[in-house]
Amino acid sequence: MRTSSISYVLFLTVSLTAFTTVLLNVNSNIAIAQISSMSKGKTLSENSISQVNVLFVNPSIGNDTNTNGSESAPLKTITQALQIAQDNTIIRLAKGTYSAETGEKFPLIIKSGIVIQGDISTQGKDIIIQGGGEYLSRFYGSKNVAIVATDNAKITGVTVTNSNLRGYGMWIESNQPVVEANTFTGSTQDGIAVTGTAAPQIQNNYFYSNGANGITISGTSQAQIQQNTFQDTGFGINIAQDASPQIIGNKISHNRTGVVVQASSSPVLRNNSIFNNKEDGLVVIAKAIPDLGNSSSPGGNQFSFNGRYDINAQAATQQVSAYGNNLASNRIAGKVDVTAAAAPVKAAISPIPRTTPTLLKPLLPRENTPTSSTDEEQQLNYVEVQPDTIEFTAPQANIPSSLPVLESAPTGESALLPVPPAKIPVSNNGNTTMPAPRVPQNRPQKQATRTQTGLRYRVIVEAESTRQQELVKFIASDAFRTSRGGKQVMQAGIFSDRNKANNLVRQFKNNGLKAEIIRE
């Protein structure tokens, strides 16, 4: 009996101990779970601020003052979203136009880790960012820009347009932003400008009807330009300075010139379709060495139906390697090797003296002021490029590409260059006309202004060799040969604005041509 009682007590003690242990373990597990849950809850709460960083913007129904940027209470402007966005934030844009009229303040500077997301499926057809403002580039000073993409920003699914004077859609000069599935149209200068050491990924975008270039790549940029479409602009892709981008799988058509490779640039072009451009498919100038294919890596580029040449290397100083492309031999001009056995290598030659872009000190915002009329002073937005670089500026209007046939002017120092009776090439790209000016009569000369007197500034260039004439025609497509003082020259344009004439003369001189202005 006593033994049984002792056994029962021992059993009860062990049971209670086991129960207590289990209970403690359960409570311990519950506590740990609660701590873990609370910890996770805290993390999720923090993530709801920093990771669930989706800010919604709607220019029609949004509000920047009393909303939090949620889907049901969107912000009104991208500007406000950028101000409050933390790292790793997606800014989702509703359909509509984002402009100064809706409260945007340009340029929109997209910081590192920020994603601007519109409608990728339509390349931003109904999501339009329209406008531009002063941006102080580290390399080029003041530029008028809609969007500045910095560091590792990403812009997708929007349409970007900047109709301001010499307006750029997007400016990139640092690190590796991603620009994908957008539309760049209606900017008076470039859809995108890439410079400095930037190495952006620019893919699956649609560039059309920009004033000067679809995209310009300069500096030492190693941009990746893939599977984009470039149409209806001056130069589809303009590559300058020491840039070495990868140009892969793009469609480039219906531009004045498809691709321009100049200065000391060395791009690689593979599997592009370059067709139906008004003048040339691809132009090579100065010391540029594009890689259009070699025996170990055929180019795979398709050239067809370009107005003059598929590849025009008449102004190039070095041989161009173009192995493994689809092009006709009679559509090639200049030193082009279509049977190259090795990749092109830059020759070890001394560079010609040139002006290196310098970092500029920040400038205070300023009002627009008239440009000085002196030859030495550059216009406010003039890009300080290397002397062997051609900068194509935006046309002012569209005109038919043909010009009337002109007779040679009479010889003699007093003879004027021939002038078409109605239409005259006015700009450096041949897309502007002006009527013959009317000189006011019966007015005292001392009271007449420059416009009233109908002053014109005619730009003529000495170009004796075929290479020089090709270069003149490339810079000013409507230039034509004539004579002055018994010497064969080319008339490149006629301007009512002395500053525009000065800029054109500067481009000719930068490319080793002798040009002058004849004032009438």
Phi, psi and omega per residue, in radians:
M1 nan -0.842 3.140
R2 -1.134 -0.694 3.125
T3 -1.090 -0.714 3.117
S4 -1.100 -0.722 -3.138
S5 -1.125 -0.742 3.128
I6 -1.087 -0.731 3.128
S7 -1.077 -0.723 -3.134
Y8 -1.108 -0.753 3.137
V9 -1.093 -0.778 3.123
L10 -1.065 -0.748 3.124
F11 -1.060 -0.777 -3.131
L12 -1.125 -0.704 -3.132
T13 -1.126 -0.812 3.132
V14 -1.082 -0.742 -3.130
S15 -1.082 -0.813 3.132
L16 -1.084 -0.707 3.131
T17 -1.089 -0.772 3.140
A18 -1.113 -0.768 3.136
F19 -1.068 -0.773 3.135
T20 -1.081 -0.735 3.133
T21 -1.089 -0.790 3.114
V22 -1.071 -0.775 -3.132
L23 -1.069 -0.772 3.117
L24 -1.090 -0.731 3.129
N25 -1.100 -0.737 3.113
V26 -1.072 -0.850 3.135
N27 -1.072 -0.665 3.127
S28 -1.105 -0.764 3.137
N29 -1.117 -0.686 3.115
I30 -1.097 -0.729 3.136
A31 -1.107 -0.779 3.127
I32 -1.099 -0.744 3.130
A33 -1.081 -0.713 3.134
Q34 -1.125 -0.735 3.119
I35 -1.099 -0.772 3.138
S36 -1.102 -0.757 3.132
S37 -1.101 -0.741 3.127
M38 -1.136 -0.678 3.129
S39 -1.114 -0.788 3.119
K40 -1.118 -0.685 3.123
G41 -1.071 -0.684 3.138
K42 -1.156 -0.746 3.139
T43 -1.092 -0.780 3.117
L44 -1.078 -0.683 3.124
S45 -1.088 -0.749 3.111
E46 -1.144 -0.700 3.137
N47 -1.152 -0.503 3.121
S48 -1.119 -0.355 3.097
I49 -1.644 -0.713 -3.025
S50 -1.800 -0.477 -3.122
Q51 -1.807 -0.734 3.059
V52 -1.373 0.800 -3.097
N53 -1.520 1.249 3.031
V54 -1.956 1.972 3.090
L55 -1.820 2.265 -3.130
F56 -1.752 2.430 -3.124
V57 -2.282 2.335 3.109
N58 -2.442 2.003 -3.063
P59 -1.232 -0.264 -3.093
S60 -1.590 -0.801 -3.041
I61 -2.037 -0.003 -3.094
G62 -1.309 2.944 -3.133
N63 -2.565 2.266 -3.101
D64 -1.558 -0.140 -3.016
T65 -1.830 -0.700 -3.020
N66 -2.079 0.501 -3.140
T67 -2.279 2.853 -3.105
N68 -1.909 0.087 3.119
G69 1.445 0.260 3.093
S70 -1.358 3.009 -3.119
E71 -1.118 -0.594 -3.140
S72 -1.500 -0.260 3.127
A73 -2.387 1.218 -3.022
P74 -1.269 2.764 2.977
L75 -1.323 2.902 -3.123
K76 -1.656 -0.591 -3.022
T77 -2.178 2.605 2.996
I78 -1.133 -0.600 3.136
T79 -0.959 -0.840 3.141
Q80 -1.182 -0.690 3.123
A81 -1.070 -0.705 3.124
L82 -1.166 -0.552 -3.130
Q83 -1.219 -0.620 -3.075
I84 -1.743 -0.131 -3.077
A85 -1.190 2.351 3.020
Q86 -1.629 -3.126 3.086
D87 -1.037 2.634 3.093
N88 1.028 0.743 3.118
T89 -1.813 2.381 3.009
I90 -1.783 2.188 3.078
I91 -1.831 1.888 -3.079
R92 -1.665 2.231 -3.040
L93 -1.817 2.326 3.024
A94 -1.425 2.910 3.095
K95 -1.085 2.567 3.131
G96 2.480 -3.140 3.128
T97 -1.885 2.229 3.132
Y98 -1.851 1.898 -3.022
S99 -2.543 3.130 3.085
A100 -1.057 -0.560 3.135
E101 -1.146 -0.467 3.113
T102 -1.719 0.134 3.034
G103 1.855 0.031 -3.126
E104 -1.267 2.546 3.075
K105 -2.063 2.002 -3.040
F106 -1.717 2.664 0.014
P107 -1.373 2.700 3.030
L108 -1.481 2.016 -3.097
I109 -1.737 1.951 -3.078
I110 -1.561 1.929 -3.062
K111 -1.311 2.924 3.126
S112 -1.045 2.391 3.096
G113 1.442 0.029 3.133
I114 -1.735 2.389 3.102
V115 -2.015 2.184 2.973
I116 -1.705 2.061 -3.030
Q117 -2.165 2.106 3.053
G118 -1.930 -2.158 3.136
D119 -2.003 1.771 -3.095
I120 -1.166 -0.613 -3.039
S121 -1.104 -0.483 -3.138
T122 -1.930 0.160 -3.053
Q123 0.944 0.661 3.042
G124 1.291 0.521 -3.049
K125 -0.927 -0.775 -3.061
D126 -1.905 0.268 3.111
I127 -2.124 1.716 -2.909
I128 -1.959 2.151 3.001
I129 -1.781 1.979 -2.953
Q130 -2.217 2.088 3.100
G131 2.458 -2.999 -3.140
G132 -3.040 2.786 3.121
G133 -2.635 3.027 -3.053
E134 -1.241 2.188 3.038
Y135 -2.144 2.277 -3.112
L136 -1.646 1.650 3.130
S137 -1.166 2.507 3.084
R138 -1.157 -0.362 -3.065
F139 -1.887 -0.608 -2.966
Y140 -2.115 0.135 3.114
G141 1.294 -2.504 -3.006
S142 -1.361 2.201 3.057
K143 -2.310 2.664 3.096
N144 -1.698 1.989 -2.926
V145 -2.337 2.485 3.047
A146 -1.457 -0.885 -3.075
I147 -2.287 2.373 2.991
V148 -1.958 2.063 3.132
A149 -1.717 2.090 -3.084
T150 -1.975 2.787 2.997
D151 0.731 -2.108 -3.056
N152 -1.887 0.655 3.084
A153 -1.233 2.850 3.108
K154 -2.422 2.321 3.125
I155 -2.207 2.126 -3.094
T156 -2.425 2.515 2.926
G157 1.213 0.605 3.095
V158 -2.281 2.828 2.992
T159 -1.852 2.296 -3.086
V160 -2.101 2.253 3.121
T161 -2.526 2.433 3.140
N162 -2.417 1.761 -3.076
S163 -1.586 0.129 3.087
N164 -1.196 2.883 3.128
L165 -0.982 2.170 -3.093
R166 0.845 0.858 -3.093
G167 -1.472 2.387 3.074
Y168 -1.849 2.427 3.068
G169 -1.227 -0.873 -3.118
M170 -2.466 2.520 3.132
W171 -2.169 2.256 -3.131
I172 -2.315 2.167 3.107
E173 -2.446 0.289 3.115
S174 -2.706 2.545 2.968
N175 0.970 -2.522 -2.901
Q176 -2.298 1.109 3.044
P177 -1.202 2.777 3.104
V178 -1.966 2.251 3.132
V179 -2.188 1.913 -2.955
E180 -2.431 2.377 2.995
A181 1.032 0.812 3.082
N182 -2.049 2.997 3.015
T183 -2.097 2.270 3.088
F184 -2.064 1.973 -3.054
T185 -2.617 2.643 3.003
G186 1.309 0.165 3.048
S187 -1.441 2.400 -3.019
T188 -1.265 -0.383 3.094
Q189 -1.908 -1.569 -3.082
D190 -2.111 2.622 2.962
G191 -1.139 -0.879 3.082
I192 -2.404 2.460 2.975
A193 -2.078 2.210 3.120
V194 -2.069 2.250 -3.113
T195 -2.565 -3.013 -3.121
G196 1.126 -2.471 3.128
T197 -1.770 0.268 -3.074
A198 -1.044 2.508 3.097
A199 -2.336 1.085 -3.086
P200 -1.290 2.792 2.957
Q201 -1.789 1.986 -3.098
I202 -2.085 1.868 -2.996
Q203 -2.495 2.563 3.053
N204 1.005 0.685 3.069
N205 -1.865 2.795 3.133
Y206 -2.024 2.002 3.113
F207 -1.897 2.117 3.059
Y208 -2.679 2.623 3.070
S209 0.946 0.709 2.933
N210 -1.614 2.612 -2.940
G211 -1.123 -0.794 -3.032
A212 -1.921 -1.125 -3.080
N213 -2.319 2.578 2.977
G214 -1.133 -0.906 3.084
I215 -2.568 2.425 3.023
T216 -1.996 2.295 -3.141
I217 -2.126 2.094 -3.071
S218 -2.418 -2.874 -3.074
G219 1.152 -2.389 3.042
T220 -2.017 0.494 -3.068
S221 -1.032 2.494 3.037
Q222 -2.094 0.901 -3.090
A223 -1.110 2.619 3.025
Q224 -1.824 1.940 -3.099
I225 -1.962 1.797 -2.981
Q226 -2.296 2.344 2.959
Q227 0.959 0.730 3.036
N228 -1.798 2.884 3.049
T229 -2.061 2.273 3.138
F230 -2.142 2.078 -3.087
Q231 -2.471 2.634 2.875
D232 0.972 0.949 3.089
T233 -2.548 -3.026 3.140
G234 -1.225 -1.411 3.001
F235 -1.815 2.217 3.105
G236 -1.055 -0.951 3.083
I237 -2.255 2.204 -3.124
N238 -2.034 2.037 -3.061
I239 -2.023 2.151 -2.997
A240 -2.376 3.082 3.112
Q241 0.953 -2.259 -3.085
D242 -1.914 0.445 -3.109
A243 -1.171 2.570 3.115
S244 -2.408 1.106 -3.099
P245 -1.349 2.870 3.000
Q246 -1.767 2.060 -3.120
I247 -1.935 1.803 -2.927
I248 -2.317 2.211 2.957
G249 1.164 0.544 -3.130
N250 -1.708 2.718 3.019
K251 -1.889 2.117 -3.007
I252 -2.253 1.871 -3.021
S253 -2.608 2.771 3.029
H254 1.021 0.564 3.015
N255 -1.809 3.016 2.991
R256 -1.077 -0.943 3.030
T257 -2.338 2.426 -3.068
G258 -1.177 -1.068 -3.101
V259 -2.324 2.326 3.057
V260 -2.022 2.182 3.131
V261 -2.074 2.007 -3.000
Q262 -2.399 -3.136 -3.136
A263 1.015 -2.188 -3.130
S264 -2.009 0.464 -3.084
S265 -1.285 2.758 -3.101
S266 -2.522 1.178 -3.133
P267 -1.328 2.792 3.007
V268 -1.931 2.190 -3.131
L269 -2.052 2.166 -3.133
R270 -2.424 2.343 2.957
N271 0.997 0.630 3.062
N272 -1.657 2.654 3.018
S273 -1.887 2.005 -3.060
I274 -2.135 1.847 -2.967
F275 -2.635 2.751 3.056
N276 0.958 0.579 3.015
N277 -1.527 2.527 -2.943
K278 -1.095 -0.685 -3.135
E279 -1.888 -1.547 -3.077
D280 -2.020 2.658 3.039
G281 -1.245 -0.889 3.136
L282 -2.452 2.325 3.131
V283 -2.062 2.348 3.095
V284 -2.047 2.267 -3.047
I285 -2.259 2.555 3.002
A286 1.038 -2.302 -3.024
K287 -1.651 0.206 -3.135
A288 -1.102 2.510 3.113
I289 -2.309 1.459 3.075
P290 -1.281 2.562 3.052
D291 -1.770 1.783 3.132
L292 -1.750 0.200 3.099
G293 2.284 2.568 3.076
N294 -2.548 3.117 -3.024
S295 -1.081 -0.568 -3.141
S296 -1.496 -0.289 -3.132
S297 -2.603 1.441 -3.128
P298 -1.007 2.594 -3.041
G299 -1.170 -0.793 -3.126
G300 1.194 0.275 3.121
N301 -1.469 2.464 -3.136
Q302 -1.863 2.061 3.100
F303 -1.976 2.320 3.095
S304 -2.849 2.546 2.981
F305 0.991 0.540 3.004
N306 -1.428 2.566 -2.930
G307 -1.060 -0.679 -3.064
R308 -2.041 -1.276 3.127
Y309 -2.211 2.658 2.964
D310 -1.304 -0.799 3.045
I311 -2.222 2.098 3.134
N312 -2.012 1.813 -3.137
A313 -2.019 0.461 -3.102
Q314 -1.141 -0.481 -3.139
A315 -1.717 0.192 3.136
A316 -1.557 2.586 3.123
T317 -1.688 -0.210 -3.110
Q318 -2.255 2.742 -3.107
Q319 -1.210 2.482 -3.132
V320 -1.803 2.269 3.099
S321 -1.571 2.152 -3.085
A322 -2.502 1.139 -3.113
Y323 -1.637 2.401 3.004
G324 1.401 0.613 3.099
N325 -2.018 2.832 3.080
N326 -1.711 1.729 3.116
L327 -2.757 2.728 -3.118
A328 -1.572 2.470 -3.087
S329 -1.118 -0.488 3.139
N330 -1.453 0.099 3.089
R331 -1.940 0.395 -3.134
I332 -2.089 2.380 3.096
A333 -2.297 2.404 3.134
G334 1.672 -2.959 -3.061
K335 -1.477 1.588 -3.125
V336 -2.181 2.168 -3.133
D337 -1.804 1.893 -3.129
V338 -1.582 0.032 3.117
T339 -2.125 0.484 -3.053
A340 -1.034 2.398 -3.121
A341 -1.647 -0.266 -3.093
A342 -2.470 2.843 3.115
A343 -1.145 2.554 -3.137
P344 -1.134 2.536 3.113
V345 -2.214 2.346 3.111
K346 -1.133 2.324 3.113
A347 -1.209 2.545 -3.134
A348 -1.473 1.351 3.130
I349 -2.067 2.735 -3.132
S350 -1.283 2.290 3.128
P351 -1.177 2.592 3.083
I352 -1.258 2.671 3.127
P353 -1.013 2.381 -3.123
R354 -2.665 2.806 -3.137
T355 -1.543 2.135 3.123
T356 -1.532 2.267 3.098
P357 -0.997 2.354 -3.122
T358 -1.952 2.675 3.070
L359 -1.235 2.286 -3.090
L360 -1.775 2.522 3.069
K361 -1.204 2.526 3.124
P362 -0.994 2.469 3.129
L363 -1.909 2.630 3.057
L364 -1.300 2.520 3.067
P365 -0.968 2.508 -3.075
R366 -2.405 2.780 3.062
E367 -1.344 2.722 3.078
N368 -1.187 2.279 3.138
T369 -2.215 2.675 3.130
P370 -1.068 2.538 3.131
T371 -1.332 2.479 3.120
S372 -1.103 2.590 -3.124
S373 -1.589 0.031 -3.126
T374 -1.327 2.587 -3.111
D375 -1.133 -0.584 -3.007
E376 -1.354 -0.443 -3.023
E377 -1.536 2.223 3.125
Q378 -1.362 2.672 3.049
Q379 -1.194 2.799 -2.980
L380 -1.016 -0.667 -3.052
N381 -1.742 0.210 -3.084
Y382 -1.251 2.253 -3.127
V383 -1.431 2.223 -3.139
E384 -1.428 1.590 -3.096
V385 -1.765 3.017 3.127
Q386 -1.172 2.632 -3.082
P387 -1.033 -0.442 -3.127
D388 -1.668 0.356 -3.134
T389 -1.894 2.333 3.075
I390 -1.689 2.196 3.100
E391 -1.880 2.068 3.132
F392 -1.549 2.052 3.133
T393 -1.663 2.762 -3.004
A394 -1.174 2.483 3.060
P395 -1.264 2.802 3.127
Q396 -1.597 -0.537 -3.125
A397 -2.829 3.030 -3.126
N398 -1.829 2.444 3.071
I399 -2.418 2.875 3.032
P400 -1.037 2.561 -3.049
S401 -1.295 -0.376 -3.089
S402 -1.446 2.651 3.104
L403 -2.113 2.650 3.080
P404 -1.120 2.592 3.087
V405 -1.311 2.287 -3.036
L406 -1.966 2.535 3.044
E407 -1.482 2.709 3.105
S408 -1.207 2.565 3.132
A409 -1.344 2.705 3.065
P410 -1.113 2.655 -3.132
T411 -1.340 2.893 -3.134
G412 2.044 2.558 -3.073
E413 -1.109 -0.501 -3.078
S414 -1.477 -0.148 -3.090
A415 -1.251 2.425 3.094
L416 -1.561 2.685 3.027
L417 -1.155 2.557 -3.112
P418 -1.128 2.496 -3.131
V419 -2.150 2.221 3.047
P420 -1.011 2.532 -3.050
P421 -1.122 -0.506 -3.065
A422 -2.172 -0.769 -3.049
K423 -2.044 2.358 -3.074
I424 -2.258 2.391 3.033
P425 -1.138 2.146 -3.000
V426 -1.886 -0.728 -3.044
S427 -1.815 3.091 -3.102
N428 -1.351 -0.002 -3.138
N429 -2.189 0.031 3.017
G430 1.362 0.284 -3.102
N431 -1.889 0.351 -3.140
T432 -2.346 2.435 3.022
T433 -2.170 2.818 3.039
M434 -2.541 2.497 3.077
P435 -1.211 2.741 3.073
A436 -1.035 2.229 -3.048
P437 -1.159 2.578 3.082
R438 -1.725 2.164 -3.134
V439 -1.566 2.093 3.120
P440 -1.029 2.468 -3.137
Q441 -1.932 2.769 3.082
N442 1.033 0.638 3.074
R443 -2.112 2.429 3.070
P444 -1.059 2.309 -3.083
Q445 -1.074 -0.578 -3.091
K446 -1.197 -0.316 3.136
Q447 -1.685 -0.109 -3.047
A448 -1.429 2.437 3.039
T449 -1.582 3.072 3.136
R450 -1.064 -0.753 -3.139
T451 -1.150 -0.715 -3.101
Q452 -1.124 -0.626 -3.130
T453 -1.399 -0.143 3.110
G454 1.171 0.584 3.139
L455 -1.079 2.431 3.099
R456 -2.254 2.600 -3.098
Y457 -2.138 1.880 -3.058
R458 -1.654 2.260 -3.133
V459 -1.791 2.105 3.088
I460 -2.112 2.657 -3.041
V461 -2.339 2.375 3.012
E462 -1.438 2.104 -3.105
A463 -2.568 1.641 -3.074
E464 -1.556 -0.715 -3.085
S465 -1.454 2.812 3.106
T466 -1.077 -0.697 3.138
R467 -1.094 -0.742 3.122
Q468 -1.119 -0.722 3.140
Q469 -1.147 -0.669 3.081
E470 -1.101 -0.702 -3.127
L471 -1.165 -0.708 3.089
V472 -1.081 -0.791 -3.134
K473 -1.133 -0.532 3.126
F474 -1.243 -0.742 3.139
I475 -1.249 -0.722 3.137
A476 -2.250 1.669 -2.940
S477 -1.092 -0.436 -3.123
D478 -1.681 0.206 3.092
A479 -1.095 2.568 3.141
F480 -2.447 2.718 -3.118
R481 -1.426 2.487 3.073
T482 -2.697 -2.925 3.135
S483 -2.320 2.632 3.097
R484 -2.581 2.154 -3.129
G485 1.063 0.582 -3.138
G486 1.375 0.071 -3.112
K487 -1.991 2.411 3.079
Q488 -1.299 2.158 3.116
V489 -2.325 -3.140 3.062
M490 -2.194 2.345 3.035
Q491 -1.591 2.122 -3.056
A492 -1.690 -0.377 -3.119
G493 2.982 2.911 3.065
I494 -2.406 2.334 -2.967
F495 -2.227 2.648 2.952
S496 -1.641 -0.175 -3.126
D497 -1.988 2.073 -3.099
R498 -1.065 -0.619 -3.102
N499 -1.112 -0.677 3.112
K500 -1.160 -0.691 3.080
A501 -1.099 -0.737 3.120
N502 -1.045 -0.742 -3.121
N503 -1.106 -0.689 3.124
L504 -1.184 -0.740 3.092
V505 -1.044 -0.707 3.140
R506 -1.059 -0.704 3.133
Q507 -1.125 -0.722 3.106
F508 -1.112 -0.796 -3.126
K509 -1.122 -0.650 3.108
N510 -1.101 -0.395 3.130
N511 -1.821 0.359 3.004
G512 1.399 0.297 3.136
L513 -1.840 2.573 3.116
K514 -1.599 2.033 -3.110
A515 -2.287 2.672 3.114
E516 -2.580 2.864 3.140
I517 -1.897 2.257 3.045
I518 -1.833 2.025 -3.132
R519 -1.560 2.336 -3.118
E520 -2.111 nan nan
